[in-house]
């Protein structure tokens, strides 16, 4: 067998990010149940590849980013963080955030479950966020000896400054209503209303002219895009340095033992 030949389909691992197209909307589903949709290098690479493909896809009017499980995203993959240079992982997070922000068409995030740490960066990099009323959030980095560095760029663009200080420094859990009040999410509905609320947003995007959607998004995201370009590498280096620290390694190991 040719060593360079692709593996048979049955031998390939199941994708961690799936794409399906539904009437001019590309649906990207995070599907990594083993680590609660943590931002592993593989998940980030797959998500980046899908977003790269969408940059040139003139048939879509929008992107829906969702999860297949109760947890939307649990943040960094702590098992992976103990084994790899997290500076590179932080750069991958910056790349994904930048692609979400720079994508020509709007990104709608659907939140049906908890969002922690780095997952909030995906939410903040989206244009419209529909959230279930029982979803909770937390920037848990500070409790692990880390800081919400790479995701600080889109979060600071969305949040009130007082909420940013509170959430970044305390690491406490907050609910969907508080997230909406301070600019992180757009709409909060109960479980029964989620499908209708998301469909309404997507139908509005389908009704818009694509050239108008792309022009409006460029206007809205120009400052955030410039900030990601100016400060992304600095924040990736800060993140990598903190992940390598003995304190963070000790606290992450303890968190893994607790499960």
C-alpha positions, 0 to 999 in steps of 0.5 A: 500500500502506498504510504502517501495514500489517504487512509480508508474512510472507515479508518479515519477518525470521526470529524470534530467539526461537521458542516452541513448546508441548509438553504444558504446557511452553513451549519458548523457543529462542534462534536467532540464529546470526549472532552466536552468540545474543548479547544484541542489543536485538532478541533481548532484546525478543523474549524479553521479549515471550514472557515477558510472554505467559507471565505470563498463560498459566495453561495452562503448568506450566513454561518450557524455555529452550534454544538451537538452536545449539552456543553457548547465549549469547555475551553482549553483541552487541559490534557493536551495543555500538559503535553504541548506548547500552548503558545501554538494552541493560543495562536490557533485560537487567535486564528479561529477568532480572526476567521470568524470576525473576518468571514464575509457573512454573519456568524450566528452562535447557538448556545444550548449548553455551558460555555467556559473559558476559551469557548467565550472567545468563539461566542464573542467573535460571532455576530449574533448569539442566541442563548438558552436561558439555562446556559451558564458561563465562566472565565475560569482561567484565573482559578488555574493560574492563567488569564483570559488572554487570547479571548480578551480581544473579542470579549473586550470589544463586546462587554461593558468594562465593569463586566469584563473586570468582574468576570475576568478577575473573579472567575465566577459563574454567571447566567444567560440573563447577565450575559445578555445584560452586558453584551455577550449574547443577543437573545435569550429564550427558553429551551422550547423557543430555541429552534424558532428563535434561531430560525428567525435570525437565519431567515432574516439573513436569507432575506438580506442581499449578500452584498449588503450583508458583507458590506455591513459586516465589514463596517461592524467588525473593522475595529475588532479585526484591526485589534486582533491583528495588532495584539493577537501575537502578544496575547498568544505569547502571554497565554503560552507563558502562563500555561508553562508556569509551574503554578498553572501546571499544578492547578490544571493537574489538580482539575483533571484529577477532580474530573 
